[in-house]
Amino acid sequence: METLTNIERFEKALNNGTFTMQEELEMINLLVTKYKFISKSEYARKEGVSPQGVESRLKANNDPFIKMIGKLFIIN
């Protein structure tokens, strides 16, 4: 039998209702706090580049990012 990865075990626990909604929200909060997500426009202002410049950097895989809730966030 194949051993599940941490992500697979976590996904299984989420799907099985192992966590309460409050616990799930706290997990999101912990991740957002740890990785200091910023919006594309915040990143552009901070780095002095245009939004198109941000896109170029992301396409070149120079900066880690995540897409969620229909928006793009850069890991600061």
ZIWO-V26406 format. One record per residue. N is the residue number from 1. OMEGA is omega in whole degrees, -180 to 180 (* if undefined). D_CENTER is the distance of its C-alpha to the mean C-alpha in Angstrom with 1 decimal. Layout:
# ZIWO-V26406
[[N | OMEGA | D_CENTER] [N | OMEGA | D_CENTER]]
This chain:
# ZIWO-V26406
[[1 | -178 | 31.0] [2 | 177 | 27.6] [3 | 179 | 25.4] [4 | 174 | 22.0] [5 | 177 | 18.9] [6 | 180 | 16.8] [7 | 179 | 14.2] [8 | 178 | 17.2] [9 | 179 | 18.7] [10 | 179 | 15.8] [11 | 179 | 15.6] [12 | 179 | 19.4] [13 | 177 | 19.4] [14 | -178 | 17.2] [15 | 180 | 19.5] [16 | -180 | 22.5] [17 | -180 | 21.9] [18 | -177 | 21.9] [19 | 172 | 19.8] [20 | 177 | 20.8] [21 | 180 | 18.7] [22 | 178 | 18.9] [23 | 179 | 17.5] [24 | 178 | 14.5] [25 | 178 | 13.8] [26 | 177 | 14.5] [27 | 178 | 12.0] [28 | -179 | 9.2] [29 | 179 | 11.0] [30 | 180 | 11.3] [31 | 179 | 7.7] [32 | 178 | 7.3] [33 | -179 | 10.7] [34 | -173 | 10.4] [35 | 175 | 7.9] [36 | 179 | 9.4] [37 | 172 | 7.1] [38 | -179 | 10.0] [39 | 179 | 11.1] [40 | -179 | 12.9] [41 | 176 | 16.2] [42 | 179 | 15.5] [43 | -180 | 14.7] [44 | 178 | 17.8] [45 | -178 | 20.0] [46 | -176 | 19.0] [47 | 180 | 19.7] [48 | 178 | 22.6] [49 | 177 | 21.6] [50 | 174 | 21.7] [51 | 177 | 18.9] [52 | 177 | 20.4] [53 | 177 | 20.2] [54 | 179 | 16.5] [55 | 180 | 16.4] [56 | 179 | 18.9] [57 | -179 | 16.9] [58 | 179 | 13.8] [59 | 179 | 16.4] [60 | -180 | 18.0] [61 | 178 | 14.9] [62 | -177 | 15.6] [63 | 178 | 12.3] [64 | 180 | 8.8] [65 | 177 | 6.4] [66 | 174 | 4.1] [67 | 176 | 6.5] [68 | -178 | 6.9] [69 | 177 | 10.3] [70 | -179 | 11.8] [71 | 180 | 10.3] [72 | 178 | 8.7] [73 | 178 | 6.8] [74 | 178 | 7.9] [75 | -175 | 7.3] [76 | * | 10.8]]
